[in-house]
Amino acid sequence: MNNHLILEDNWTGAEGSNAEGIPVMVRYRQNLRGFIDSGYYPTKIEIHWKYDTDEASEMPASGEADIIDNFETALIYALEGDRQSILTSVITGQGEKRWAWYTSNADSAQERIDTVLLDFEQLPITITKTEDPNWDDYFAFIADFGGAA
């Protein structure tokens, strides 16, 4: 599926803090123009994980951080292997980690996510789907960080 499109694993990242001084880590992919212009990825899926924070850093506590990392790795394997969905950004901070994906088939992506979830105890996640055929959310997100598609 969409194997003619080249997915680079190059990420732009930043660490900072929000207006309240709470640490936030952001990473996002640039160089996705081929995926955007293809028209194959009209739906944005966001996965939100509410985590317990480490008091000093406001980041996930170490045990939960390991589970979050394993979950992300499993999602990438399940969704990106055949480019059915593309991970475009990840934000961590303020007690939440959020992954933004663009997908060619929201129902199939949900089935794959459900399959990944079978390998984990119940996780504190929510999943939202939004039609965004022009990737407006993606462009707004990277504009906030001075990036370009």
N, C-alpha and C positions, 0 to 999 in steps of 0.2 A: 504494500500500500504506500503510495507516494514516495517510493524508494528513489525516485529521480531527484528529490529535493535533498540538499546537503544540510545536515544538522551539525553545526559546530558546537562543541562543548566549551565555548568561551563565555565566561561570565564577567560582568562588571559588578563590583561589590562596593559597599560603603558601610561604615559603622558610624553611628552618631547618636543623637538623643532627640526626643521630641520636645515640644514646648515646655513640658513639665520636668525635663531633665532625665527622663527614663530612657535607658539605652535601647537602641533599635539597630538591627543588622538587616541589610537589604542586599539582595543580589538579583540580577536580571540578565537575560540574554539579549544581546544586540545581534545584528546580522541575520535577522529573520525575514528579510524582505521577500525571499522566494516563497516562504510559507504564507505570508500575508497576501501577496499578489496571486497566489494559486487559487484562492477562493475555496479551498478544501476544508478550512478550519473556521467555521462560522460561529461556533459556540464556545464560550468561556466557562470553565468549571473552576470554582474555588473550593479548596478544602481548608477548613479552619480547625486548628487543634488548640484548645484551651489547656494550658499547662500550669502546673504549680511552679512558682518562681523561686529561684535561689535569691534570698533576700538581698545579698550584696550586689548581684549583677542584674537582677530582674530577668535573667535568662532561665531556660529550663534547668531544673535540678538535674544533677549528673545521671542518675538512674533513668529518669524520664527522657533525658536528652538522647541516651543510647537507643531507646525504643523509637523515638521520633526519627532518628537517623536511619534506623533499620526500616521503618515504614516508608520513608522517602525513597530509599534505595529500591524497595520492592515496587513502589509506584512507578518509578522510572523504568524499571525492567518491564513491568506489565504494560505500560502505556506508550513508551517511546520506542520500544524495540523495532516495531514496524512503522513507526511514525504515525500511528493512529491518533495520538495526542502529543502535544509539545509543551513541556514545562517552560514557562516564560519568565516567572519571577517567584521569589521567595522572600518573605518578610518575617523576621523573628523579633519579638519584643512586646512589652506590655502584657505579658501573660498569654501570648498567642503566637502560633506559627501559622502562616498562610501561604499556601501554594496556589499559583494561578497557572492554569493549563488552557490551551486552545485545542479543540478536538474536531475531528472530521465526523464523529458520530457519538453524540451524547449518550445514547442508550447503551451502545457497546462499551464506551468508556466506563459507565456506571457498573456494568457487569464485571468489567475487569477490576475495578476498585473493590467491588463486593468480594471477588475472589481473593484479592490481596488481604482483605479484612479477615478472611477465614483463618489466616495464619497468626492472628493477634487476639489477645483478650479484648474485650470491649474497649474501644478507644473513645476519648472525649472529642470527637470530631463532628463537624457539620459540613454538608456539601451543598453548594448552590450552583445553579446553572443559569447563564444569561446568554441570550442571542446577541452577538457582537461581531457581525460579519466584516465590519471595517476595522476591527481591532481598536476601537476608540479608547477602551479602557487601558489597553497596553500602551498606546501612544501617550495618553495622559500620565500614566505611571512613569514612564521613562523620562518624559518632559520634566517631571518633578525633580528628577535627579540629574538633569543636564545631558541626558543621553540622546541618541538618535537611532532610528530603526535601521 
